Amino acid sequence: MKKHTLALTCIAGLLTGCGGGSISGSLVDQIGSGEEVQAAAATEQTPAAANPTPYVEEAVNNTSFATIPDSETSQIVTTANFLFDTAKSVELRVNIAEAIGTQSSISLCTDYEANGSGYSVNYNSCAVKATIQDGQFTHQMELMNQFDSAIAVVWFPDQEFEPMFNELNVAELIESESGYIWNWN
């Protein structure tokens, strides 16, 4: 009897400690009576249904994450001229008549918003910060594909002139042999 009580106590403690919940009365009675008890057959798990969308959004602490389910790369189909480039080569050409005779500064930034009075620019996002001599400036740069637009700001040292803003939309770039050109005249 002591063997059965000890075994029953160990099983109950194991199941309760592992989050197994309570033991049913009939199972306890069977173990206590010395009857042979068979473990329940393991249920076969069915594979999860295929996700109809390739991305699954998960929210953790008010932050959303997109996960991509596993797939085989052999199923990826693309065209023969598909490129894996992550950036565009852009030549920025500036020719501002108002800046002739001055030494001004230019900033090209990717984080900005249009507002009623012009633009609100995050100057920490500026990839280009340079000096313009006599209204002329040329600069070769790489513009990441993730950006659809950028903003150029010209600053004048003389406070009587307001800064000039010009928005670059990628769709308006001029294609050339060496990449793209953005003209600001």
HUJO-V510712 format. One record per backbone hydrogen bond with DSSP energy under -0.5 kcal/mol. NH is the residue of the N-H (numbers start at 0). CO is the residue of the C=O. Records with the same first field share a line. If there is no record, write none. Layout:
# HUJO-V510712
NH: CO + CO
This chain:
# HUJO-V510712
4: 0
5: 1
6: 2
7: 3
8: 4
9: 5
10: 6
11: 7
12: 8
13: 9
14: 10
15: 11
16: 12
17: 13
18: 15
19: 14
27: 23
28: 24
29: 25
30: 26
31: 27
32: 28
33: 29 + 30
34: 29
55: 66
57: 64
59: 57 + 62
62: 59
64: 57
66: 55 + 64
68: 53 + 66
74: 71
75: 72
81: 78
87: 142
89: 87 + 140
90: 179
91: 89 + 138
92: 90 + 181
93: 91 + 136
94: 183
95: 134
96: 94
98: 95
99: 96
101: 98
103: 101 + 131
104: 154
105: 129
106: 152
107: 127
108: 106 + 150
109: 124
111: 109
112: 119
114: 117
117: 114
119: 112
120: 118
121: 110
122: 120
124: 121
125: 122
126: 107 + 124
127: 107
129: 105
131: 103
132: 135
133: 101 + 131
134: 98
135: 132
136: 93
138: 91
140: 89
142: 87 + 140
143: 141
144: 85
146: 143
147: 145
149: 167
150: 108
151: 165
152: 106
153: 163
154: 104 + 152
158: 156
160: 157
163: 153
165: 151
167: 149
168: 166
169: 147 + 167
171: 168
172: 169
173: 180
174: 172
175: 178
178: 175
179: 88
180: 173
181: 90
182: 180
183: 92
184: 182
